[in-house]
Amino acid sequence: MDSGQAAAIPNLSDADIRERLTPAAVDGVVRLAEIWRLTSAEVCALLGDVSERTWFRMKKGEWSGALSHDTLTRVSALIGIFKGLRLLFSEPLSDEWVRLPNKGPLYGGRRPLDAMIEGGIPKMLEVRQHIDALRGGL
């Protein structure tokens, strides 16, 4: 990675950067939840430290907080998975893939969605790498 690429990675430990990135991240997750038809419980589990009450406020545009470093990392992984699936598969498969049982070694017959909820950030990053590898990105 050259220094130009490294500079483009935001420092999520900086509160001002997290505050600046939060509105776009929330908008992205709201749209993703609709497209993937996620329940509130699924979204909150994927986001890690977001309560259902906060999630409902986010969806209504009534939440003005800043997402944590952890939550922004999760959002980034999920959006990357979404984009990779859209490049890899046509709709509706690209949008249903996370909800379909998968016999691949990462999932063991479970839905990728459940694997990511159970495995948190490490599993989300593995899923993202898997999608990138499938489309020849790695």
N, C-alpha and C positions, 0 to 999 in steps of 0.2 A: 504494500500500500504506500503510495507516495504521500508526501506531506500535504498536498492539496486535498486528497481524500480524507486524511485524518482531521484536517481542520473543519471539514463539513459535518463531522459527527458532533451533535450538540452535547454539551456537558450537562447531563441531567441532574447532577448534584447542585447545580446553580438554581436557586429558587426563582430568579427572574426568568431564566430560560424555561423552566417548567411552567411558570405562569403564562408565558407567551405561547407555548406549544399546546397548552390544555384545551383551548376552545376548538382547535382543529381536530385534536385527538378525540374529544367528546363527540363532535359531529361525525367523525369517521366511525366510531363505535356504534353510535345510534343507527347510522345507515347500515353498517355491517349486521347488527342485530336484526334489523328488518329483513335484509336479504337472506341471511342464514336462518331466519325464523327462530331465533333464540328466545327462550323464556327468560324472565327477569332473574330467576335463580341461576340459570346458566351464564348469563352475562356477568352477574356479580361474582360468580365463582371464577370465571375467566379473568376478570379484572383484579381479583385478589382481595383488595381491602376496601371495596365499595359496597355499602349496604344497599338493600333494595330501596329504602327511602331516598337515599342519595341518587340512585339510578333513576328513579321516577322523576326526581327534580332535574336531573341532567336531560332526560328525554323531553321535558317540557321547556327547557331552556331557562330554568329557574335556579340553576346552581352556578355559583361564581367562584368556587374554590379552585385550587391548583392540584392537579394530579401528582401523586408521588412518583419518585424515580422508578420504583417497582411497577406501578400501574402504567406509566408511559412506555416502559420496556415491553410490557405485555401487549399494549395497543400496537406498538410497532411490529411485534411478531405477528399478531393477528392480521393486520393490514397487509403485511408481506405475504402471508399465507393466502389471503383473499386475492391479491394481485397475481400471485403465482398460479393459483387455480384458474383464474380467468384467462391467463395466457396458455395454460396447459389444456384445458377442457372447454368445450362449448357449453353454453347454458342449455338446460338447467343443471347438468352434471356439476359444473363448476360451483354452483351455489348449494347443491345437495351433498357434495362430497364429504363434508365434515360430519354429516348426520348418518352416513351409511356405514354399516359394519365393514371393517377392513381386515383382511387376513394377513396383511403384511406384518413383518416382525416387530415393527414399532407399535402395533396396535393389538395384536393377539386376538383378532375377531371382534374387538370393541370398535365403537365409533371414534374417529379421531377427536371429535369434540370431547368425549368422556376421557380419553387418554390425556388431553391437554388440561382438562379440569383437575384430574387427579395428579398429574405430573408437574403442573405449574410452569414457570418460565423455562426450566431445562427441557421439558417435553415440547413446549411451544416452539422453542428454537430448533429442536430435532425435527419436528414436523415441517417447519419452514425449510430447513436444509433438505429434507426429503423431497418436498415439492420442487425446490430449485434444482435438485439433482435429476428429478424426472424430466424436467424441461431442458436439461443440458446446461444448467447454469453453474454447475460445479464439476 
